[in-house]
Amino acid sequence: MVLFTGKTVEEAIDDGLRQMGLSRMKAHIQVISRGKKGFLGFGRKLARVEIKNISDNTIHKEDRQAIHEVPDTINEQNHSAASMVEETKEQVPDQHPSLQDGSDQDSKQLKEQSEKSTGNNKEAAEQTFEEFVANEFDTVDDGKDIALASEDVSKYVQTIIYEMDLEASIETTYTHRQMNLQIETPDAGRVIGYHGKVLKSLQLLAQNFLHDHYSKYFTVSLNVHDYMEHRTETLIDFAHKTAARVLESGRPFFMDPMSNNERKVVHKAISAIAGVESYSEGDDPNRYVVIAVKK
C-alpha cells in the first residue's frame, strides 16, 4: 500500500501507476482526499490516492469489495475463478502425464472435453443481452434487491458528481420498484444545468446503470434541492397558458422536447382543461407534446 499525491486525483493516479509499474486493471485505487485549488494561493491541498497491487495476497476482503465499486459477491466470484484457473494450470501436467508421451486416448478425451466446453460457450455467446439481463436480474424483485440497487446507483451517481469536481451528498429512499435520489450540493446550478439538461443526463445515466446491473423494471428519479417540484409547477403553469392560447387561436402548439415524466405532467394538466387535448409525437430523446383544440 502506497500513497501518491498530485494536483488532481487523475494526476496522482497516473503518477502512482507509473512508479509502481502497474496498469489500472492490476491496481486497486482508493481516493483518500481530493485536491483543493484554494483561494489566492491559500488553502491549496493536493489530491491523495492509495494504490495497491491486486495480485498482492495482503489485500483483504473489504479491499477487494472496493475494487471498481462492485458488490462483494461479484469480486468473490472473480477471485474464485482466477484461483481455479491457476489450480487447473498447475494440475494439467499431473492429471495428463501421458500427453507428453503422445497418448492418443488422453488426447481424444481432452479434445472431447474441449469441444463440449466450446459448445457451451457458443450457446452462451448467442444469448442476447436482454435475455441475459432477464435471466440474471429480473427473477429477483424483492426489498433486498432494490435496497442493494439503490446503494449501487447512489454510489455511481456520486462518482460522476465527484468527477465533475463538485461536492454533494445524496440521500436515497426507495419503494418496491422505485428509488429516489435527493442530491444536496452548494453548486446546484451546475448539477441541474440549463433547463435541467445536466440533471436529465444524470438521470439517463443512472437509469441505464440500473437496467444494466439490476432489473429493467426498477426506476430511478433524481432531484436537486426542490428543483423537480419547481419544474412541475412551471410545467403546469405553462400548460395552462398554452391551452388558453390554443383555444383563442384555434391552432395547435408544439412544445419543446422533454422527458417522459415531464410529458406526463403536461398531459395530466391538459386533461383537466375543457376544449383542448394533448398527445406526444417524435422519438426519444426528442419526443414532444402537442396541445390542440379538442375535436
Backbone hydrogen bonds, N-H to C=O, Kabsch-Sander energy under -0.5 kcal/mol:
donor,donor_aa,acceptor,acceptor_aa,energy
2,V,51,I,-1.6
4,F,49,V,-2.4
6,G,47,A,-1.6
12,A,8,T,-2.1
13,I,9,V,-2.4
14,D,10,E,-2.6
15,D,11,E,-2.2
16,G,12,A,-2.3
17,L,13,I,-2.8
18,R,14,D,-2.0
19,Q,15,D,-2.2
20,M,16,G,-2.3
21,G,17,L,-1.0
22,L,17,L,-2.0
26,K,23,S,-1.1
27,A,24,R,-1.2
28,H,52,K,-2.9
29,I,27,A,-0.7
30,Q,50,E,-2.6
32,I,30,Q,-0.6
32,I,48,R,-2.1
33,S,48,R,-1.9
36,K,45,K,-2.1
39,F,42,F,-2.7
42,F,39,F,-2.0
45,K,36,K,-1.9
47,A,6,G,-2.9
48,R,33,S,-2.6
49,V,4,F,-2.5
50,E,30,Q,-3.3
51,I,2,V,-2.3
52,K,28,H,-2.0
54,I,26,K,-2.1
54,I,52,K,-0.6
56,D,53,N,-1.9
59,I,56,D,-1.7
64,R,60,H,-2.2
65,Q,61,K,-1.9
66,A,62,E,-0.9
67,I,63,D,-0.6
67,I,64,R,-0.8
69,E,66,A,-1.9
70,V,65,Q,-0.5
70,V,67,I,-1.2
74,I,71,P,-0.5
75,N,71,P,-1.6
76,E,72,D,-2.7
77,Q,73,T,-2.0
78,N,74,I,-2.4
79,H,75,N,-2.7
80,S,76,E,-2.6
81,A,77,Q,-2.7
82,A,78,N,-2.3
83,S,79,H,-2.3
84,M,80,S,-2.4
85,V,81,A,-2.1
86,E,82,A,-2.1
87,E,83,S,-2.6
88,T,84,M,-2.5
89,K,85,V,-2.2
90,E,86,E,-1.9
91,Q,87,E,-1.9
92,V,88,T,-1.5
95,Q,91,Q,-2.8
96,H,92,V,-2.0
99,L,96,H,-1.3
100,Q,97,P,-0.9
101,D,98,S,-0.6
102,G,99,L,-1.3
103,S,98,S,-2.3
107,S,103,S,-1.7
108,K,104,D,-2.4
109,Q,105,Q,-2.2
110,L,106,D,-2.6
111,K,107,S,-2.1
112,E,108,K,-2.3
113,Q,109,Q,-2.1
114,S,110,L,-2.1
115,E,111,K,-2.6
116,K,112,E,-2.2
117,S,113,Q,-2.2
118,T,114,S,-2.5
119,G,115,E,-2.1
120,N,116,K,-1.9
121,N,117,S,-2.3
122,K,118,T,-2.3
123,E,119,G,-2.2
124,A,120,N,-2.0
125,A,121,N,-2.3
126,E,122,K,-1.9
127,Q,124,A,-0.8
132,F,128,T,-2.2
133,V,129,F,-2.8
134,A,130,E,-2.6
135,N,131,E,-2.7
136,E,132,F,-2.6
137,F,133,V,-2.7
138,D,133,V,-1.3
140,V,137,F,-1.3
141,D,139,T,-0.6
146,I,142,D,-2.0
147,A,143,G,-1.8
148,L,144,K,-2.0
149,A,145,D,-2.6
150,S,146,I,-2.3
151,E,147,A,-1.9
152,D,148,L,-2.2
153,V,149,A,-2.7
154,S,150,S,-2.1
155,K,151,E,-1.9
156,Y,152,D,-2.2
157,V,153,V,-2.6
158,Q,154,S,-2.4
159,T,155,K,-2.2
160,I,156,Y,-1.7
161,I,157,V,-2.3
162,Y,158,Q,-2.2
163,E,159,T,-2.1
164,M,160,I,-1.0
165,D,162,Y,-2.0
166,L,161,I,-1.4
169,S,184,E,-2.4
171,E,182,Q,-2.5
172,T,170,I,-0.5
173,T,180,N,-2.3
175,T,178,Q,-3.1
179,M,219,T,-2.3
180,N,173,T,-3.4
181,L,221,S,-3.1
182,Q,171,E,-2.9
182,Q,180,N,-0.6
183,I,181,L,-0.7
183,I,223,N,-3.5
184,E,169,S,-2.9
188,A,185,T,-0.6
190,R,187,D,-0.7
191,V,187,D,-1.4
192,I,188,A,-2.4
193,G,189,G,-3.0
196,G,193,G,-1.9
197,K,194,Y,-1.6
198,V,192,I,-0.9
199,L,192,I,-2.0
200,K,196,G,-2.3
201,S,197,K,-2.0
202,L,198,V,-2.5
203,Q,199,L,-2.3
204,L,200,K,-2.3
205,L,201,S,-2.5
206,A,202,L,-2.6
207,Q,203,Q,-2.3
208,N,204,L,-2.4
209,F,205,L,-2.5
210,L,206,A,-2.4
211,H,207,Q,-2.4
212,D,208,N,-2.3
213,H,209,F,-1.8
214,Y,210,L,-2.4
218,F,215,S,-1.3
219,T,177,R,-2.4
221,S,179,M,-2.1
223,N,181,L,-2.2
225,H,183,I,-1.9
225,H,223,N,-0.5
227,Y,224,V,-2.5
230,H,226,D,-2.0
231,R,227,Y,-3.0
232,T,228,M,-2.3
233,E,229,E,-2.2
234,T,230,H,-2.4
235,L,231,R,-2.4
236,I,232,T,-2.4
237,D,233,E,-2.3
238,F,234,T,-2.5
239,A,235,L,-2.5
240,H,236,I,-2.1
241,K,237,D,-2.1
242,T,238,F,-2.6
243,A,239,A,-2.4
244,A,240,H,-1.9
245,R,241,K,-1.8
246,V,242,T,-2.5
247,L,243,A,-2.4
248,E,244,A,-1.7
249,S,245,R,-2.5
250,G,246,V,-3.0
253,F,291,I,-2.9
255,M,253,F,-0.6
255,M,289,V,-2.8
258,M,287,R,-1.9
263,R,259,S,-2.3
264,K,260,N,-1.9
265,V,261,N,-1.6
266,V,262,E,-2.0
267,H,263,R,-2.7
268,K,264,K,-2.3
269,A,265,V,-2.0
270,I,266,V,-2.6
271,S,267,H,-2.1
272,A,268,K,-0.5
272,A,269,A,-0.8
273,I,270,I,-2.0
274,A,272,A,-0.5
276,V,273,I,-1.0
277,E,292,A,-2.6
279,Y,290,V,-1.8
281,E,288,Y,-2.4
286,N,283,D,-2.2
288,Y,281,E,-2.6
290,V,279,Y,-3.3
291,I,253,F,-2.7
292,A,277,E,-2.5
292,A,290,V,-0.5
294,K,275,G,-2.8
